[in-house]
Amino acid sequence: MDPLTSDEIARYQRHILLPEVGGTGQQKLKAARVLVIGAGGLGAPVLQYLAAAGVGTLGIADDDRVSLSNLQRQVIHDTGTIGELKTQSAADAIARLNPHVRVIRFEERFAPDTAARHLAGFDLVIDGSDNFDTRYTVADATEAARLPLVTGAVGRFDGSVTTLKPYESDSDDAANPRYRDLFPAPPPQGLIPSCAEAGIIGALTGVIGTLMAMEAIKLITGIGEPLIGRLLLYDALAARFETVRYRRKRAKVAAE
């Protein structure tokens, strides 16, 4: 691993003071290559906190442009970036926050025909997309590529986060669950309204996005217990967290 410069040691001093992280953990963060799907409500705090934490390379996949209605929750962008590509606006904000971070921009949607190109060279993926098609595509592609995935979702006043490593087994030698074990199939079109249709409280995306960033930091440094096989639920109105456990579903055996 590359050694930390004197500037980096000063910048990350509060991390390095933590015995669980230390200089070795900070070097792991510097060497990490993380792809973030979406530079919107969830992607904004993920990118900001991972950049501040010293993740060496951040990939951003998003084909959208900044609009005025985004700014209530997508805090990596600002009034002066309205009309810009979100990847460019986010990259500029990251450069101002931490010049040690390299940014790779993908100005296109993460889709089955772009997945291999987007995933190449990354060792962790965070999905902050806002539609079910992309979430299932990301989950299937990262499982096939054997890459850990942190995925989150928000709606109105509620959010959720989980971490997936379905290509590995747990301490009991049971296969870790897949995304489709938690959500077997996308809901019918139009059943769940989008944020544009139902609204969303802006600070909620900060809560969930920050939790996603924390999961990524744990995975990179090897500290703590990631949310593998656990779905963390947050109810903002009740100020309540709950955790739901889920397992790999057994394959059905065909009848003779």
C-alpha positions in Angstrom: 0.0 0.0 0.0 1.2 3.5 -0.7 2.4 5.4 2.3 0.4 8.4 3.6 1.9 11.8 2.9 2.4 14.3 5.7 -0.6 16.3 4.5 -2.7 13.1 4.5 -1.6 12.2 8.0 -2.7 15.7 9.2 -6.0 15.5 7.2 -6.9 12.0 8.5 -5.5 12.4 12.1 -8.9 11.7 13.7 -9.2 8.4 11.8 -5.6 7.4 12.6 -6.1 8.0 16.3 -8.8 5.3 16.3 -7.1 1.9 17.1 -9.7 0.1 14.9 -8.6 2.2 11.9 -5.1 3.6 12.5 -2.6 4.2 9.7 -3.1 0.8 8.1 -6.9 1.4 7.8 -6.3 4.8 6.4 -3.9 3.3 3.8 -6.7 0.8 2.9 -9.1 3.7 2.3 -6.5 5.4 0.1 -6.1 2.3 -2.0 -9.8 1.6 -2.3 -11.7 2.0 -5.5 -15.4 2.6 -5.0 -18.1 2.9 -7.7 -21.2 5.0 -6.6 -24.3 4.5 -8.8 -26.2 7.8 -8.8 -25.1 11.3 -7.7 -28.5 12.2 -6.3 -30.1 12.2 -2.9 -28.2 9.1 -1.6 -25.1 9.4 -3.8 -24.5 13.0 -2.6 -23.7 12.2 1.1 -22.0 8.9 0.1 -19.6 10.7 -2.2 -19.0 13.5 0.3 -18.2 11.3 3.2 -16.1 8.8 1.3 -14.1 11.7 -0.3 -13.6 13.2 3.2 -12.6 9.8 4.5 -9.8 9.5 2.0 -11.1 6.9 -0.4 -8.5 7.1 -3.1 -10.7 6.5 -6.2 -14.4 7.2 -6.6 -16.4 6.3 -9.7 -19.7 8.1 -10.3 -22.3 6.7 -12.7 -25.1 9.1 -13.6 -26.6 10.4 -16.8 -28.7 13.2 -15.3 -28.2 17.0 -15.0 -28.7 19.1 -11.9 -32.1 20.7 -11.6 -33.5 23.3 -9.1 -35.7 20.6 -7.5 -32.7 18.5 -6.7 -31.1 20.9 -4.4 -33.5 20.3 -1.4 -31.7 17.0 -0.8 -28.8 16.5 -3.3 -26.4 18.6 -1.2 -23.2 17.9 -3.3 -24.7 20.2 -5.9 -25.6 23.9 -5.6 -27.4 26.7 -7.3 -24.5 27.5 -9.5 -24.3 24.0 -10.9 -27.9 23.9 -12.2 -27.9 22.5 -15.7 -24.5 20.8 -15.3 -24.0 17.0 -15.6 -24.3 15.6 -12.0 -21.1 13.7 -12.5 -19.2 16.9 -13.3 -20.8 18.9 -10.5 -20.0 16.1 -8.0 -16.5 15.7 -9.2 -15.8 19.5 -8.8 -17.3 19.4 -5.3 -15.1 16.4 -4.4 -12.0 18.2 -5.8 -12.7 21.2 -3.5 -13.2 18.9 -0.5 -10.2 16.6 -1.0 -7.7 17.0 -3.8 -6.2 13.6 -3.0 -9.3 11.8 -4.4 -9.3 10.7 -8.0 -12.8 10.7 -9.7 -13.8 8.6 -12.7 -17.0 9.7 -14.4 -19.5 7.6 -16.3 -22.1 9.9 -17.8 -24.5 7.1 -18.7 -26.9 4.9 -16.8 -25.8 1.7 -15.2 -27.5 -0.9 -17.4 -26.9 -4.5 -18.5 -24.9 -3.3 -21.5 -22.7 -0.9 -19.5 -22.3 -2.9 -16.3 -19.0 -4.7 -17.2 -17.4 -1.4 -18.3 -18.5 0.4 -15.1 -17.5 -2.3 -12.7 -14.0 -2.9 -14.2 -11.3 -1.9 -11.8 -13.5 -1.3 -8.8 -13.5 -3.3 -5.6 -16.8 -2.1 -3.9 -20.1 -0.7 -5.3 -22.6 1.5 -3.6 -26.1 1.7 -5.2 -27.9 5.0 -4.6 -30.1 4.7 -7.7 -33.8 5.8 -7.7 -35.4 3.1 -9.8 -36.0 -0.7 -9.5 -34.6 -1.6 -12.9 -31.2 -0.2 -12.0 -31.2 -1.7 -8.5 -31.8 -5.3 -9.8 -29.3 -4.8 -12.6 -26.6 -3.6 -10.1 -27.4 -6.5 -7.7 -27.1 -9.1 -10.4 -24.0 -7.6 -11.9 -22.1 -7.2 -8.6 -23.0 -10.8 -7.6 -21.7 -12.1 -10.9 -18.5 -10.0 -10.6 -18.1 -11.0 -6.9 -18.0 -7.4 -5.7 -19.5 -6.3 -2.4 -22.6 -4.1 -2.7 -24.0 -1.6 -0.3 -27.6 -0.6 -1.4 -30.1 1.8 0.1 -33.5 3.2 -0.7 -35.7 6.0 0.5 -39.3 7.1 0.2 -41.2 10.0 1.9 -40.0 9.6 5.5 -38.6 6.0 5.5 -35.3 4.5 4.4 -33.4 1.2 4.4 -29.8 0.0 4.0 -28.2 -3.5 3.5 -24.9 -4.9 2.4 -24.6 -7.9 0.1 -21.8 -10.5 -0.4 -23.8 -13.4 -1.9 -20.7 -15.0 -3.3 -19.4 -15.7 0.3 -20.6 -17.8 3.2 -21.3 -16.9 6.8 -19.6 -18.3 9.9 -22.0 -21.4 9.8 -20.9 -22.0 6.2 -24.3 -21.0 4.9 -24.3 -19.0 1.7 -25.0 -15.3 2.2 -28.3 -14.0 0.8 -28.8 -12.3 -2.5 -30.7 -9.1 -3.2 -33.5 -11.2 -4.7 -33.8 -13.2 -1.5 -34.8 -9.9 0.1 -36.8 -8.5 -2.8 -37.7 -11.4 -5.2 -39.0 -9.2 -8.0 -39.6 -5.6 -8.7 -43.1 -4.2 -7.8 -45.6 -3.7 -10.7 -45.0 -0.5 -12.7 -46.7 2.4 -11.0 -47.4 0.7 -7.7 -44.8 2.6 -5.7 -44.7 6.4 -6.6 -41.4 8.1 -7.2 -40.0 10.9 -5.1 -41.2 13.3 -7.8 -44.7 12.0 -7.4 -44.9 11.4 -3.6 -42.3 13.8 -2.2 -39.4 13.2 0.1 -38.0 14.9 3.2 -34.5 16.1 2.2 -32.6 15.2 5.4 -33.7 11.6 5.1 -31.4 11.0 2.2 -28.6 12.4 4.4 -29.3 9.8 7.1 -29.5 6.8 4.8 -26.6 8.0 2.6 -24.3 8.5 5.6 -25.2 5.0 6.8 -24.2 3.6 3.4 -20.9 5.5 3.5 -20.3 4.0 7.0 -20.9 0.5 5.6 -18.4 1.1 2.9 -15.8 2.3 5.3 -16.3 -0.8 7.5 -16.0 -3.1 4.4 -12.8 -1.3 3.3 -11.0 -1.2 6.6 -12.4 -4.6 7.9 -13.8 -3.2 11.1 -17.2 -3.8 12.7 -20.0 -6.0 11.4 -21.5 -5.1 8.0 -25.2 -5.4 7.4 -24.9 -8.7 5.6 -28.1 -10.6 5.9 -29.6 -7.7 7.8 -31.9 -4.9 6.5 -31.7 -1.7 8.6 -34.9 0.2 8.5 -35.3 3.9 9.5 -38.6 5.6 10.3 -37.8 9.3 10.4 -41.1 10.5 11.8 -40.9 8.1 14.8 -37.1 8.5 15.1 -36.9 4.7 15.1 -34.4 2.1 13.7 -35.3 -1.5 13.3 -33.2 -4.4 11.9 -34.8 -7.3 9.9 -32.7 -10.5 9.3 -33.0 -12.3 6.0 -31.4 -15.5 4.6 -30.6 -17.2 1.4 -33.6 -19.0 0.1 -33.2 -22.7 -0.7 -33.4 -23.8 -4.3 -36.6 -25.7 -5.1 -36.0 -29.4 -5.8 -37.9 -30.6 -8.9 -40.4 -33.3 -8.3 -39.5 -36.7 -9.8 
